[in-house]
Amino acid sequence: MPHHQEAHRPAADTVARGLGWFSLGLGAVELLGAKSLARWMGLDKHEALIRAYGAREIATGIGLLTSRDPGPWMWGRVGGDALDLAILGTALSDRDAETDRVVFATAAVAGVTVIDVLCAQSLDASRRNESDRHWDYGDRSGLPRSPTQMRGVARDFEVPRDMRIPEALRPYDQAQRRPL
């Protein structure tokens, strides 16, 4: 694997891990502070939806922090961002909404969405590069030297005493070797 890709994967993993912690924090705020958050944006009737989105953020954060392959979880964040942006977009047409605050929240989600997409793409690219790499063992025999060099090497091999058939059992061994 080229050096720049080796540095690439840990960076994407580090960003994914950071976004996992961010998801946990944001999810906790949305889950536990849904009422205040909804009131702040003037979207009181969306309190239950904000709580549900908080639970989704927490689940995604746990997935990012515990998974060996954070890629699918990053795409889960991207999907969640799309849902958040869709709701915030519809909230802009709500007469009761605090438009400036909804626009601020939309800009914040859009900014995080860019980071999420770039991280997910980076994780996918590094996974593809790792799977493209293959190992060719076709030229290996498992022998310390070539087969022709190994021929005859063991001709003078003598079975160690402790590996031989014990004297007391040799009559049975000889009986099996006698032709009928």
C-alpha positions in Angstrom: 0.0 0.0 0.0 1.5 3.4 -0.9 2.4 5.7 1.9 -0.2 8.3 1.3 -3.0 5.7 1.6 -1.6 4.4 4.9 -1.8 7.9 6.3 -5.2 8.4 4.7 -7.0 5.5 6.4 -6.0 6.5 10.0 -7.0 10.1 9.3 -10.4 9.0 8.1 -10.8 6.7 11.0 -9.9 9.5 13.4 -12.4 11.8 11.9 -15.1 9.1 12.0 -14.3 8.5 15.6 -14.6 12.2 16.4 -17.9 12.3 14.6 -19.0 9.4 16.7 -18.4 11.4 19.8 -20.1 14.4 18.2 -23.1 12.2 17.4 -23.3 11.0 21.1 -23.2 14.6 22.3 -25.7 15.9 19.7 -27.9 13.0 20.3 -27.9 13.6 24.1 -28.8 17.3 23.5 -31.6 16.3 21.1 -32.9 13.5 23.2 -32.8 15.2 26.6 -33.3 18.8 25.5 -35.8 18.4 22.7 -38.4 20.6 24.3 -35.9 23.5 24.8 -34.4 23.0 21.3 -37.9 22.9 19.7 -38.9 26.1 21.6 -35.7 27.9 20.6 -36.4 27.3 16.9 -40.1 28.0 17.3 -41.0 24.4 16.3 -42.8 23.2 19.4 -44.9 20.7 17.5 -41.7 18.8 16.4 -40.4 17.9 19.9 -41.0 14.2 19.4 -39.3 14.2 16.1 -36.2 15.9 17.6 -36.1 13.2 20.3 -36.3 10.5 17.7 -33.4 12.2 15.8 -31.5 12.3 19.1 -31.9 8.5 19.5 -30.8 8.1 15.9 -27.7 10.2 16.6 -26.8 8.2 19.7 -27.2 4.9 17.8 -25.0 6.1 15.0 -22.4 7.4 17.4 -22.2 4.1 19.2 -21.9 2.4 15.8 -19.0 4.7 14.8 -17.2 4.2 18.0 -17.5 0.4 18.2 -17.4 -0.8 14.6 -14.3 -2.2 13.0 -15.6 -0.7 9.7 -17.1 2.8 10.4 -17.9 3.3 6.7 -21.5 2.2 6.8 -22.1 4.1 10.0 -20.7 7.3 8.3 -23.2 6.8 5.5 -25.8 6.4 8.2 -24.8 9.9 9.4 -25.1 11.2 5.9 -28.6 9.8 5.6 -29.5 11.3 9.0 -28.1 14.7 7.8 -30.4 14.5 4.8 -33.4 13.9 7.0 -32.4 16.8 9.3 -31.9 19.1 6.3 -35.3 18.1 4.9 -37.1 18.8 8.2 -35.3 22.1 8.6 -36.1 23.0 5.0 -39.8 22.5 5.6 -39.5 24.3 8.9 -38.5 27.4 7.1 -42.0 27.7 5.7 -43.6 27.3 9.1 -45.1 30.6 10.3 -44.2 29.9 13.9 -40.6 29.1 13.2 -37.8 31.4 14.3 -36.4 31.8 10.8 -33.0 33.1 11.8 -32.5 30.2 14.2 -33.7 27.6 11.7 -31.4 29.1 9.1 -28.5 28.9 11.6 -29.3 25.3 12.4 -29.6 24.5 8.7 -26.2 26.0 8.0 -24.7 24.0 10.9 -26.2 20.8 9.7 -25.0 21.5 6.1 -21.5 22.1 7.3 -21.4 18.9 9.2 -22.9 17.1 6.2 -20.0 18.1 4.1 -17.6 16.7 6.7 -19.7 13.5 6.9 -19.8 13.0 3.1 -16.0 13.5 2.8 -15.2 11.2 5.6 -17.6 8.5 4.3 -16.0 8.8 0.8 -12.5 8.6 2.2 -13.4 5.5 4.2 -14.9 3.9 1.1 -11.8 4.7 -1.0 -9.4 3.3 1.5 -11.5 0.1 1.9 -11.5 -0.3 -1.9 -7.8 0.2 -2.0 -7.3 -2.5 0.7 -9.6 -5.0 -1.1 -7.8 -4.4 -4.5 -4.5 -5.5 -2.9 -3.9 -9.2 -3.1 -1.1 -11.5 -2.2 0.5 -13.9 -4.6 2.0 -17.0 -2.9 2.3 -19.0 -6.2 6.1 -19.0 -6.1 6.3 -20.4 -2.5 6.8 -24.0 -1.7 7.2 -23.9 2.1 10.6 -25.4 1.9 13.8 -23.6 3.0 15.5 -24.3 -0.4 14.3 -25.2 -3.9 12.8 -28.8 -4.3 15.8 -29.9 -6.3 18.2 -28.7 -3.6 16.1 -30.5 -1.0 16.2 -33.9 -2.8 18.2 -36.4 -0.8 18.8 -34.1 2.2 17.0 -36.5 4.6 18.6 -39.7 3.4 20.9 -39.9 6.4 18.0 -39.1 8.8 17.9 -41.4 11.8 14.7 -41.6 13.9 15.5 -40.3 17.4 15.4 -43.0 20.0 12.5 -41.5 21.9 10.4 -41.6 18.7 11.1 -45.3 17.9 8.7 -48.1 18.7 9.6 -49.3 22.2 11.5 -52.7 22.4 8.5 -54.3 24.2 6.2 -53.5 21.3 8.5 -54.4 18.4 7.3 -58.0 18.1 3.8 -56.7 17.4 5.2 -54.3 14.8 7.2 -57.1 13.1 4.2 -59.3 13.0 2.2 -56.7 11.1 5.1 -56.3 8.6 5.4 -60.1 7.8 3.9 -61.1 4.4 1.0 -63.6 4.6 
